[in-house]
């Protein structure tokens, strides 16, 4: 897997302070996409054990507490990314079980293959659906167009959503 950018302290891509990884590779190539540079699978940098270990260290860093990890792209659920993303998420769940995981994908929940569903089973919140420029709305929270859905998948995510204020 390749990644385009890793942001160790991010307040834009999900609630609270987070670590955010933008993976490379996207089949959807939505018109109006703000991140076209991530479309090619081999763009950016090779995802290595070094960067995976850095993400875990950053999530556990108490000097700058992070609420969780965000995965965007490109598309973390691109078939070529699934093995690497799954391994990363398994390690995050094991090493930092109190951190939530958000993931953005152009696929809809109903379109997910069994392999993609295995990855989604490890996350707390899924934002799904292609970006549709005609439905773009800058007032939407966590998504770019009205067709996209925010799915609070875990009990923890549902509880946090119900108790936000």
C-alpha positions, -999 to +999 in steps of 0.1 A: +000+000+000+010+036-006-001+066+013-001+102+003+001+120+036+001+113+073-010+140+097-001+132+133-022+160+148-054+167+129-086+185+140-103+185+106-110+149+096-132+137+124-141+148+159-114+158+184-077+157+178-068+128+156-041+110+136-051+110+099-037+088+071-045+095+035-040+063+015-033+062-022-056+046-048-091+053-058-113+037-084-142+062-080-123+093-093-153+116-085-157+148-104-148+176-081-127+155-058-105+177-036-078+150-034-071+139-070-034+134-063-043+103-042-060+085-071-030+065-085-023+034-064+015+040-064+014+077-057+029+091-025+050+070-002+053+033+005+034+024+037+060+007+059+063-007+094+080+025+104+050+047+095+026+021+111+046+022+143+046+060+142+008+060+140+006+037+170+031+058+190+012+090+181-022+075+191-006+066+225+012+099+230-002+115+262+014+149+255-011+155+227-040+132+234-057+119+203-093+108+202-086+084+173-075+076+138-090+088+106-085+070+072-092+087+040-076+090+006-078+079-021-099+051-007-089+029+022-113+003+009-097+001-025-092-037-031-054-032-033-053-015+001-074-040+021-047-062+035-025-033+047-054-013+061-068-044+079-034-051+095-030-015+106-065-014+121-060-047+139-029-033+155-046+000+164-075-019+180-051-041+200-026-013+210-050+016+215-085+001+222-098+034+236-093+052+203-121+055+177-115+048+141-132+068+113-130+058+076-141+075+044-149+055+013-165+060-021-182+026-018-216+024-001-222+001+028-244-021+006-217-024-021-189-037+002-173-071-006-168-096+022-131-085+024-141-048+027-167-058+054-139-074+074-121-041+075-153-021+083-159-045+112-128-029+129-139+007+127-164+029+146-176+053+120-179+049+082-186+078+059-197+062+026-206+071-009-190+088-039-187+126-038-213+140-061-205+175-071-241+184-078-250+174-042-220+192-026-228+212+005-202+229+026-225+229+056-226+191+059-206+176+088-179+151+080-190+147+043-189+166+011-221+158-007-257+150+005-257+115-009-229+104+015-239+088+048-223+088+082-227+053+098-221+051+135-212+014+136-199+007+171-216+010+204-190+035+214-196+057+184-234+056+188-230+066+225-206+095+216-230+107+189-260+106+213-241+124+240-224+151+219-230+186+229 
